[in-house]
């Protein structure tokens, strides 16, 4: 089953359409291994991205409904370059 493309964001919190993303809706990244292991979505054991904070509650809601939400980001992002890197958010129904 194919992933459904939901949204595209920059790490700085603005969407590619120019709309400001509310702080509580922004995606956050962490080096905490416990959070990685519980929230991260892996593709061939590579951590691409995951959500924390209020987004973690959203992710939990999706999981409880037997769905997956994951984020994909390309490359190592330096803080000053965050607005040039894109996060893509997909919704993937659980495989039956």
N, C-alpha and C positions, 0 to 999 in steps of 0.2 A: 504494500500500500504506500502511495506516495505521500510525502509530507506536504502540508498545506502552508504556503508562505503567508505569514501574518503581518509582519512589520519589519521595518529596517530602521535602525537607529545608529547614531554615532555615539562614541563613548562619552562625549561631552554633554549628551543629553538632548540634543536637537535631532528631530527626525530629518530625513533627507528632503522632505517637502518644506522644511523651514519652520515647522511648528515646534514650539518648546515642549519638551517632555517633562511632566511634573516630576519633582525630585523623587517622590515615592514610587514612580513608575520606572525610574532609571534602573538599568541593570548594573549590578556591582560584582566585582571579582575579588576573590580572597585566596590567600595561600594556605589557609587552614585546612589540613588534610582531612580532619573529621567532617568538615563541611563539604569538601570535595567528594569524599566517599559517599556522603548521604544525598547530596543534591546534584552532583555533576552528571551529565550525560556523556557516556563514553562512546567513541567510535574507534574500534580496534585499540582499545585501551588508551586512547589519546584524549586528554581533557581539552575540550574546545571552549567551553564556557558554561556558566551556571549562574543562578540568581541567588541573592541573599536578601535578608531583611523582609520587607513587606512582599517582595516578589517571591520569597520562599514560601510564604503562606499561600500565594496564588498557585505556585507549583504543587504544593501539597494538595490543594483543592483539585487540580487536574489529575494528580496521581490517584486520589480517592475516587475519582470518576473513571479510573482505569484509562487514563490518557497520559501522554508525555508532552512536556513543553521543553524545548531546548534552544540554546543560543549558540551561534557559531560566529567566531570572530577570527580574523586572519592576522597572523603575525604578532610579534611582540610589540606592545604598545607603550611608547614613552608618554609620560603625562602631558608634555607640551604638544604632542602630536595626536592627542585623543580625538580631536574633532575631525581628523582625516581618516580614522579607522571606523569601519562599519560593523555593526552587530546585526545579524539577521536572525529573526525569531521565527520558529516554525512550530506548528502544531501537528503532532503525529498520533493518530488513533492507535490504540494498542492492537497489535496483531492478534488475530483470533486463532 
